[in-house]
């Protein structure tokens, strides 16, 4: 599958009308298909604003001073209709309860598709396909309140994926899931990314859960991009990292040991890497 | 301090959420409740501030049955910070949000001023004082909730997923603060999926699954028990996975510094 640039930020800056200072300043980014990008940074650094700029909530819903360009799958967000953007970008909120509102799982998934004005036949096919992929076919007739948190998360994801977006954005998707369910969810996301060639952006503080799957780690601080590289390169012991970043324990160990002359073949970003390096 | 005696709780639709829970949480302790989604953790803690009353059995705080007190009376002693900040915030400004509890409990002006200043500094909220809490980011909202509850200095503090949306510095502040509460003789109960945070906190741990308590123990014994971890949907902290992977099972170092030493020795 060929890799394609799906999102580009060109010298993008934004200031909300309600604030005096720019929340994002001079952002230049390129995000590709078949890649999982993790977006991290201190609270209030501009992560949510960056996501809003991709899905078109900025400038459509939030007013402010907008300079530069955000281009998503070839369209300029500033001039695009929300409907055009929604076909390309899916957004799963932190709390799936903010997203699921129909009286059954099946109806919830159908909602977005019906809004796109698709034929009933196509809608049915897409619902059945996505429920199979996410392993929720048995939940089709269930009401949202009958679902567990993990099932709710999958239902919210199904509603978004049924629209067949090229880009999927997940805002702290695992924060309400127990660690085992969170790992299963991340395995699923990884599979979708590689098999469907999607571009997936995950906002996450708990890097220990997601780093294993990340092709790229973007770190924002005070409205600027301060790192944009593979997790290995971001965490190389020769580089500084900001103290707000929740560095996984294995990576912290690697950085401390490497600074004290222990030799590593490459930077460590997970438990397995650490064990392999020490066993050498 | 907090005692659950054969507590069962059924939801209004009849489904069972807590099944024969007996639990003693001692005064001045730090206790974490962990378990898979739907295990009954939040339902359990809602019994402590009286938001829920048991279907059968009793819950008592300092030997006082919660059935005999209102939520308002219990709240003076039991502060609870909810998982979802949006369910808690309601005032027009951060300042009024924090002052609400303080004013409501009828403290004197000097105490109110002192506590207000203390929490506004601690949680770095000064610049948001006159802003609506609903306009803040997710992590900032959480800090306002924490500040509002900690302001009135309750004896028992319940934190439901306090680290969600918090960056590393905020987590460190939270960790220090929980330890400080502990040394000030408070009882702290934390519900969390953030195992790496819990490892740093080293609380007593209550594991739950399917409305039942499975096991209670210290952090080390609980997190080293692989079978138990599997049963309650938890993944052990990285420190345990690393040293188990390195075949060091019995003497897993507890701290970062110790870990560095052990690995250096292994390499030499």
Interface residues (C-beta under 8 A of the other chain):
Chain A: X18 X41 X42 X43 X44 X48 X94 X95 X148 X149 X150 X172 X175 X176 X177 X178 X179 X180 X181 X182 X183 X205 X206 X208 X243 X244 X245 X246 X247 X248 X249 X250 X252 X253 X256 X257 X260 X262 X271 X272 X274 X275 X278 X279
Chain B: X35 X36 X37 X38 X83 X84 X135 X136 X137 X138 X139 X140 X143 X161 X163 X164 X165 X166 X167 X168 X169 X170 X171 X193 X194 X195 X196 X230 X232 X233 X234 X235 X237 X238 X239 X241 X242 X245 X246 X256 X259 X260 X263 X264 X266 X267
